[in-house]
Amino acid sequence: MRADEGDAYERAVRAAIEEKIETLVPDTATAAVQPIAAVEETTLADSEAASSEHVKLTSEAIARRLDQARALLREGRHPAARAKLRGISERGVELLYRVEALTLLAESHTAQGDVRRATESYQLAAEVGARTPQGDNAQFALARLLERFTHDRQGAARAYERYLQRAPNGALAAQARGALCRLEGDSDSALCR
């Protein structure tokens, strides 16, 4: 029993460590101890088949993992959520799911103050999802991140402009135009009228 539960950061670190330990401890009820000779018989083909099985998730499994990751993010369990998202954010996964996973990773990094990783994830989501509404939304989120967290006015303006080039009539076009007017301070511009 702990005398002091610690602050929010300490509790989050402890929870992340406990989650990691849970994933490392094998289920003793189902784990079978293999003799060394049996382990040595495992072929490269067996390990390649197992890894390709892991990569080729069904759409239902991916959707379930995304839902689980969202729930973990709402609970503030960022390391566990990012672990769920890692395989989905990689090549070989359907575009829509990959962009969503990258966007959720960016949101998680933002929530934890890791602006560099958030920026990288949003950039990749916008690049991978080019010409899709999800990719356009990631581009807008990147612009907003640059504006709010890095205070890089020029970088944010370029990102908003890129959003408008990609989606001039997109769902966030009016907000992007307003942000550009605010950043450029030119209320007389045709863009700002």
C-alpha positions in Angstrom: 0.0 0.0 0.0 1.4 3.4 -1.0 1.4 6.2 1.6 1.1 8.8 -1.2 -0.3 8.2 -4.6 1.8 11.0 -6.1 0.8 13.7 -8.5 -0.9 13.1 -11.9 2.5 12.7 -13.7 3.6 10.0 -11.2 0.3 8.2 -11.4 0.5 8.2 -15.2 4.0 6.9 -15.2 3.1 4.2 -12.8 0.0 3.2 -14.9 2.2 3.0 -18.0 4.7 0.8 -16.3 2.0 -1.5 -14.9 0.4 -1.7 -18.4 3.8 -2.6 -19.9 4.4 -5.3 -17.2 0.9 -6.8 -17.9 1.8 -7.2 -21.6 5.2 -8.8 -20.8 4.0 -11.4 -18.2 2.9 -14.6 -20.1 -0.4 -16.2 -19.1 0.9 -19.1 -17.0 -2.3 -21.0 -17.4 -1.8 -21.3 -21.2 1.9 -20.9 -21.6 3.6 -24.1 -22.4 7.3 -24.6 -21.7 9.0 -25.8 -24.9 12.2 -27.8 -24.8 15.2 -26.0 -26.3 15.3 -28.4 -29.3 11.7 -27.5 -30.1 12.5 -23.8 -30.0 15.5 -24.3 -32.3 13.2 -26.1 -34.8 11.2 -22.9 -35.3 12.0 -21.8 -38.9 12.4 -18.4 -40.4 9.2 -19.1 -42.4 7.3 -19.6 -39.2 8.4 -16.3 -37.8 7.7 -14.5 -41.1 4.2 -16.0 -41.3 3.5 -14.9 -37.7 4.7 -11.4 -38.5 2.6 -11.1 -41.7 -0.4 -12.4 -39.8 0.1 -9.5 -37.3 0.4 -6.9 -40.1 -2.7 -8.1 -42.0 -5.4 -7.1 -39.7 -9.0 -7.3 -40.8 -11.1 -4.1 -41.1 -13.1 -5.2 -38.1 -10.0 -5.8 -36.0 -8.6 -2.4 -37.1 -11.8 -0.6 -36.3 -11.9 -2.3 -32.9 -8.3 -1.3 -32.2 -9.1 2.3 -33.2 -12.1 2.3 -30.8 -10.0 0.9 -28.0 -7.3 3.5 -28.7 -9.9 6.3 -28.6 -11.2 5.0 -25.2 -7.7 4.8 -23.8 -7.0 8.4 -25.0 -10.2 9.6 -23.2 -8.9 7.9 -20.1 -5.5 9.6 -20.5 -3.7 6.3 -21.0 -1.6 7.6 -23.9 1.2 4.9 -24.0 -1.4 2.1 -24.1 -3.4 4.0 -26.8 -0.3 4.6 -28.9 0.6 0.9 -28.6 -2.8 0.1 -30.1 -2.3 2.6 -32.9 1.3 1.6 -33.9 0.5 -1.3 -36.3 -2.4 0.6 -37.8 -0.3 3.7 -38.7 2.1 1.7 -40.8 2.3 1.0 -44.5 0.1 -1.8 -45.7 -3.0 -0.7 -43.8 -6.0 0.7 -45.6 -5.5 4.5 -46.2 -8.5 5.6 -44.2 -7.5 3.7 -41.1 -3.8 4.7 -41.4 -4.6 8.4 -41.6 -7.0 8.1 -38.6 -4.3 6.3 -36.6 -1.7 8.9 -37.4 -4.1 11.7 -36.5 -4.9 10.0 -33.1 -1.1 9.6 -32.5 -0.7 13.3 -33.2 -3.5 14.2 -30.8 -1.9 11.9 -28.1 1.5 13.5 -28.5 -0.1 17.0 -28.4 -1.9 16.2 -25.2 1.3 15.1 -23.6 3.2 18.2 -24.8 5.4 16.4 -27.4 4.9 19.0 -30.1 7.7 17.6 -32.3 6.2 14.1 -32.5 2.7 15.6 -32.9 3.9 17.7 -35.8 5.6 14.7 -37.5 2.4 12.6 -37.1 0.1 15.3 -38.5 2.5 15.9 -41.4 2.6 12.2 -42.2 -1.2 11.9 -41.9 -1.7 14.9 -44.3 0.8 13.5 -46.7 -0.5 9.9 -46.7 -4.1 11.2 -46.8 -3.6 13.7 -49.6 -6.8 14.3 -51.5 -9.0 12.8 -48.8 -11.1 14.7 -46.2 -9.2 13.0 -43.4 -5.8 14.1 -44.8 -7.2 17.6 -45.3 -8.3 17.7 -41.6 -4.8 16.5 -40.6 -3.3 19.4 -42.6 -5.6 21.9 -40.8 -4.8 20.3 -37.4 -1.1 20.7 -38.3 -1.6 24.4 -39.0 -3.5 24.9 -35.7 -0.8 23.0 -33.8 1.9 25.3 -35.3 -0.1 28.4 -34.5 -1.0 27.5 -31.0 1.9 25.5 -29.6 5.0 26.6 -31.5 3.9 30.1 -32.2 5.4 29.7 -35.7 3.2 32.2 -37.5 4.9 31.7 -40.9 4.8 27.9 -40.6 1.2 28.0 -39.5 0.3 30.4 -42.3 1.9 28.1 -44.9 0.0 25.1 -43.4 -3.3 26.9 -43.6 -2.5 28.0 -47.2 -1.8 24.4 -48.0 -5.1 23.3 -46.5 -6.9 25.9 -48.7 -5.0 24.8 -51.8 -6.1 21.2 -51.1 -9.6 21.9 -49.9 -10.7 25.4 -51.0 -14.3 24.4 -50.1 -13.5 22.0 -47.3 -15.3 21.8 -44.0 -12.6 24.0 -42.3 -12.0 26.4 -45.2 -13.7 29.4 -43.5 -11.7 28.8 -40.3 -8.4 28.5 -42.3 -9.2 31.8 -44.1 -9.9 33.4 -40.7 -6.7 32.1 -39.3 -4.7 33.4 -42.2 -6.3 36.9 -41.8 -5.4 36.8 -38.1 -1.8 35.6 -38.8 -1.1 38.0 -41.6 -2.9 40.9 -40.0 -4.2 42.1 -43.3 -7.9 42.7 -42.9 -8.0 44.5 -46.3 -7.0 41.4 -48.2 -9.7 39.8 -50.4 -9.3 36.7 -48.4 -10.4 38.4 -45.2 -13.6 40.0 -46.6 
